[in-house]
Amino acid sequence: WALNNKNADIRMQGVWLVGSKRDKKYLKAIVPMLKSSDEGVKGMAAWSVIKIIGKSS
């Protein structure tokens, strides 16, 4: 529910959680957030995509 929440702070936290868990099943939901009008959501979406598809550390 966090990824679809009207509150940008909650969406941003949801995106962070998915990225930190590197959960590939949420990529389709996160990628459109790269075009968000909210800079925090957009930045967190970019970070999450990198965490999910980037190199494992």
N, C-alpha and C positions, 0 to 999 in steps of 0.2 A: 504494500500500500504506500510505502514511503516514496517510491519512484514516481507515483502519479499524484502525489499530494500537491495541493495548491500552494502550500507554503514552501518557498524556495529553500529555506534552511533545512527543512525536513527532507526535501528531495536531495539536497547536497549530502546530507548524512547517509541517506540510503545508497547513493552512488558510491560514497566512500566505503561503506560496508561491503558492497558487492566487489569493489576493486580490491579491498584488502583481503578478501577471501578468494580472489582470482576465480570467480564463478563464471565460466564461459556461457552458461545458459542465459545470462542477463545481458549479453552484448547487444542484442537487437533492441533492447529497451534503453541502453545507455547511449548508443551511437547518435540517435537524434538529439540528445541533450548537448551534443557538441555545438549545436546552433541555438542554444538557449539564449534568451535575452538577459538572463541573470549571469553575471560574470563568474560568480562563485560556483554555480551549477556547471557552467561550461568548463571551467578550469578543473573541477573535480571529475567531470566526465572524461576529460582528456587524460588525467592522471590514472583513472580507473581502466580505461582502454589500454594504456601502456602497461599497467600492472597485469592485466588479464592476458594480453597477447604478446607481451614483451618477454625478454629472457627471464628464466627462473633464476632467483638469487638464493 
